Amino acid sequence: MDKPSLAPKVSFSLPGPKVQECLAREERYGPRCNDRPYPFIADRRIGRYIYDLDDNYFLDFSAGLGADSMGNDPRIQQIIVEQAGKIIHSTGLDHGHEYYGALCEKLSEISPGNGTRRTFFSNSGTEAIECAAKIATYHTGRQRFLAFYRGFHGRSTGSLSFTASHPKQQEGFCTSYDVTHIAYPDTYRNTGLDSLEKLEQELFCQHAPSAYAGIVFEPMQGEGGYRVPPTWFMRQMESLCKNHGILLIADEVQTGMGRTGKIFCSDHYNINPDIIITAKGLGNGTALGATIMKEEVASWSDGSHGSTNGGNPIACRMALELIDRLQNHGLLNHINSVGNHIQKRMRELQACHSSIGDVRGKGLMIGIELVKDKHTKAVAQELRDRFVYRAFENGLLLFPCGPSTFRILPPLTITKDEADVGLDIIDHTLTEVEKEL
């Protein structure tokens, strides 16, 4: 199959006829709850480019919301075909396989801290959060939790208890846990908590510390707008948890597995969470979630939790391949190099565009917040939404997050030359939409 040129190619008025046909079928028979920012149906991937059904190809700055970490290069294809030829289904719940224990051992090795960790495998970040909440209540004997406004932790009944990202995710649905939500630091607007005293006051204004099993947090908020907290906040939150016997539960579903330039984003702050949740990029597009617990936290008994498909052989081999590339083949250095290059160029564009209010992020998890006015910092959701759609029409796949931020979230293997193509599209697309609004 021919490799695409660096410049995306859009030959049809979007969506093209084959995509329209597929979308019509989905509209008629699909679940109604899918919410995509533009009409796109993927057909195949070549490197960092994705073709639609009408043979248009687009540069990917979205990586399947972070799940497509390495793409489908020949080595990835070889692993899948090889494993499918041996056995597809066997997990920790039934007959096991050699890669299950190997991945558990590797995750213990690369996680923060020096002690042994134990891992439960599931199929998604949502399931991994559910597992974390279940073991936290069991281990502590407590029932309440703390989480943050604009945090996203899933949409199942249990995980939805922790999510506070958008009203439409909550309205009309029941939740399972009692969760107190507090403000997450916003360093761009200088809002949120700015001291340990305020943090403690906010946390325990409704219930005593002894009521809380854990604090569920993202070390860098994802759906909430790619907000990066200050190091002092993370470390003082960890100290507070230790002082009150509260479990520190890091949701690294989007930030983990090299995405922010370290194996786990928690490593940037030198914190050691009691439980780490990761998924998305861990399985490189295959269904895999992991709940990684300190030895003493995994105090439950045999048969108290399980997953039929969690930790299947193909997914575990994908994760082991990713970790090998991060540790032994320079992928972490590559992520930081390209990520720094993107942030540098975006800050240069910030000086040229009245709508770019803030450029923030770590590694290849970068948020660009658009505003109506740089002085008032008023959010510009209409402009952001139009920009994301227009970028799609110009051949670049982006996703929004937060009230008026778009994310730069490419596959971890993207090159600087490919990144520059995408940044050029961002530049001229912003120029177009700024003139219109």
N, C-alpha and C positions, 0 to 999 in steps of 0.2 A: 504494500500500500504506500503510495507516494506521501512523503512528508510535506505538510503544508508550509507555505512561505510564512515569514514572520507576520506579515500583515493579514488580519482577518479578511474573509471574503463573504460578502452578503450580496447575493445575486437576485433574490426575490424580495418583493415587498413583504415584510414580516407581519404575520406568520405566513409561510408558504403553503401551497395547497395540501401537501401531505401532513404537515403539522396541523393545519386547520381540521383535517379529517380526524386525526387522532384526538385533538382537543375536544371536538364535538362528541366523540364517543365517551371521553372521560367526563365531560360536562353532563351527559345523559345518565351515565351509570356509576360514576365515581362517588366518593363519600361526601362531597360538598364542602368539606372542611379544609381541603388543600388550598393554600394561599400563596401563590407565586407572583412575583412582581412583573412578569412579562410572559408572553405566550411562546414557550420554547419546549420542544421535545427532543431530548438527546438521542442520537443514533450510535455514535462511536467516538472514542477518544484516540487521538494520536499525540503523545507528549502532553503539552499543556494546552492543546486545542481540542475543542469538542465540536463535532459535526451534528447538525440537526437532520431531520428526515429528508429535507429538500437539498441536502448537500452544501448548505452554507456552513462555514466554519468560523468559530468564535474563539478568541483568547480567553482563557479561564482564570478569572480573578476571584473565584468563589469556592472551588475545590469541594463541591457538594456540601456546603456549609462546614467545611473542614474535614469531612470524612475521607476524601480522596487525597491522601497524603502523598503517595508515590506514583499514582497513575497505574498504567498497565504495560510497563516496559517488558522486554522479552523474558527477563528473570522472573517477574511477577507472573506472567502467563505460564512459564515453565512450572513454577511451584503449584499453581492451581491445577494444571493438567496432570502433573505427577501425583498429587494427592488424590485427585478424583479417580485416578486409576488404581489407587490402593484402597481407601475407604473414605466415604464422605461423612457419614454420621457415626460418631461415638464421642461421648462427653463424660464429664466427671460423674454424671448421674447414673450412667449405665456401665459401659465396658472400659471407659477411659482410652487414652492414647498417649504416645510418648511425648507429644508436644504440649500436653496439658500441664504436666508437672514441670517441664522445662520452662514454660512461660511463667508459671507461678514463681519459680526460682529466680528467673531473670528480673521480674518486676520487684521482687524483694531486694535484689541486688542494686537496682538503679533508683529505688525510691529514697526520699530524704531520710536522714537519720542512719544509725548504725545497727539497729536491732532487726531481728527477723520479722517479716510481714507475711501474712497469709492473704490469698486472693480468691474471691468468688467471681466466676465468670457468668455473664448474662448476655443478652443480645443487643443492649442499647444503654445509653446514658440514663434514660428514665428508669429502667430496671435496676441499674446500678445504684441510683439514688434511693429507690425503694428498699434495696438490700441494706444500704447504709443506715437508713432510718430504723429499720427493723432491728438490726444488731445493736444500734445505739440505745434504743429503749430497753432492750434485753440486758445489755451489759451494765447500764447505769441504774436501771429500775425507775427511770424518770420518763415522763410522757411529753413534755413540752420542748419546743425548739425555737431557735432564733435564726432569722434569715434577713435578707436585704431587699429594700425596694429596688425595682427594675432588675432584679435577679431572675434568671431563667434556669429551671431545674427539671423541666419535663411537664407533661400534660396528662399523665395518668392521675387517678384519684389521690394517691399518696404523694407523688412528686409535685402535683399541682398545689399542695399545701404550702410548698416553699417558693413557688413561682409568684413573682409580682411584677411581671414585665409589661403586660397589656391587658386592659379590662376584658377584651373579648375572649381571652383565655380562661377567665374566671367566671364571668357572668352566667348564672343559671346552673353551675356545676357544684357538686358537693366536694368536700375535701376530707382527708382522713386524720390529719394531725393538727394540734394546736400550735400555731406558729406566730411569734411576735416579729414583725418586720420593722427594721430600722434603716436609717439613711446610710447609703454607701458614699464614700468620699468622692467628690467631684472636683478635681484639682483645676479644671478649666474655669469653672464658675465660683470656685472657692466656697462651695457649700458642702453640707454634710458635717460629720463630726471632726473636731480638730484637736481633741485631747483625750487622754485616757479617762479623765474624770467625767467628761461628757459622754464618752462611750459607755462607761459603767452606769452612769445615771440613766441613759436611754435604755440600756439593756434591761435593767432591773426595776423600771418604773411600774411595771404591772405585776411581776411575780418575783419571788425570792430566787437567788441564784440556784438554790438546791432543787428548783422545779425543772431546770433545763437539762435535757440529755445532751444537746449539741448545738453548735453554731454551724449552719450550712452556708458556705460562701464560695464565690468565685475569686481566685487570686487576680483576675482581670475580668471585669464583667463583659460578657459576650453580647447577648441580645439586648442588654441594657444600654449599649452604646460604645462598647470597647473602652470602658473607663479603667484607667490604671491607678490603683490606690498608692499612697505613699508607703514607703517601707516601714516607717514608725507605726503606722496603723496596723499593719499585718503582725508585727512583732508584739505590740501591746495587746492585740486581740488574743494572740497565743498565750501571753502571760496571764491574761484575765481568765482564760479557760483553765489553765493549770491551777490557778488560785482557787477556783470554785468547782473543780472536778467535772467540768463541762468538756465534752469531746469536740475537738476542732476537726470539722469535716470539709475538706477541700473538693469542690466540684471542678475537676480539670477535664471535663468532657471535651471542651473546645480548646483549652489552653495546653493540655498535656501532650506528651509524646513529641517533643521538639518544636512544637508550633511557635513558641515564644523565644526560641533560641537556647533554651535549656530543656532537659528531658521533661521536667515538670516546672510550671511557672512558679510554684512555691519555692523552688531553689533560688529564684531571684531575691527573695526576702530572707533566706536562711531560716525558714520555719519548718517545723516537722509535724504535719497534721497527723492526728490519730487515725483518720480514715481518708483515703484519696480515691476519688471516683474518676475514671477516665473511660473514653469510648471514642466515637467518631474516627479520628485518624489512626487510632490503635489498630483497627482491622483493615485499614486501607480499602474502604468500600465494602468490606464484608461485615456481617452483623456481629459485633463483639463489644461488650461492656465489661468493665472490671471494677470491683470494689476491693481496694487494697487496704488491709487492716493491720495495725500493730498486733503483735502476737497476743498480748493480754486482752485486746478488745475482742478477738475472735473466740469468745468463751462459750459459744453455743454448742449444742450436742449434735451427734450424727442424725441426719434426716430432718433437721429443723428448717432447712431451706434447700431449694433446688431449682434447676433449670434444665428442661429437656434438651434444648439446642445450644445453650450457653457454653462457649469454649469448644466449638467443633474444630476438627483438625485443620481445615483450610484457614479459618480465621486465626487460629493460634499460630500457624506458620506465617501468615501475613504479618502478625505482630512481631514475631521473632526476626523476620527479615527487616522490618522497619528499625527495630532496636539495634540490629547489627549495623545497619547503614549509619545510624546516629552515632554509635560508639566507635566504629572501626573504619568508616569510609568517608569521613569528613563532612557528613551531611549537616551536623550542627554548625560548623564553621561556615558552610555555604548559606544556611538559613540566616545567620547573623550578617554575613557580608551583603547578601541581596536585600535583606530587610533594612539595613542601614542605608543602602543606596536608594531604596524607594523613599524612605523618610526624608533623606536629604533633598531629593528631587521634589517631593511634595511640599517641603518648606520653601523651596524656591518658587513653586507655583503659588503658594499661599501669599507671597508678596505681590503676585500679579492678578489675583482673583479676589474680588471683594467678598465673595461668598464663603471662602475657606476660613473658618474661624479657628479650628484647632487640628493639629496633626499629632497623633499619639499612638502608642502601641509598643510592642516588643516583638523582635524576630519578624516572622511573616504573618503577624496578627496585628493589622494596622487599621485604625479608625480615622476617618476624615469627617469632621463635623462641619456641616454647612449652616450658615447663619444669615439672617436678613441684614444684620448690621454688626460689624466687628466690635463696636463699642458697647452696645446694649446686649450683644450675644443672643438676640432673639432667635429662637429656633426657626428653621426654614424647611418644614416638612414637605410642602408642595414643591419647592425647588428640588429638594433631594429626590423625591419620587419621580419627578419628571427627568431629572438627570440620570437616574439609574435606568429608566426605560430608554432614554435617548442613547445612552452608552450601549445598551443592548442592540439598538438599531444600527449603531456604528461598529458592532462586532466585538464588544467587550462584555463579559458576563460578570456582573457585580450583584451583591445583595445589600439591602439596607439593614440598619440596626439602630435601636434607640429612636428618639423623636426625630432627629434630622442628621444622622450619621450614615455614611456608607462604609463598607468594610473592604479592605484589600486583603484577600485571604486566598492566595494562589496555592497550587500544589507546592510542596516543599522543595521540589526539584526545579522550579522555574529558574531560568537564566537571567542575567542582567539585561541582555539584549531583548529578551521577551518582555521583561518588566518594563523596559523603556518604551516598547510599542504600546503597552497598556497605558502607561503614564501619558504618552502623547495623545491617546484617545481621550483620557480624562481631561487633559488640558483643553482640547478644542471642543469637546462636548460641553464642558462648563461654560466656555465662551458663548456657545449657542444658547444655552438655557438662561444664562444671566441676562442676555439681551431680551429674552422673551418675557421675563417676570420682573 
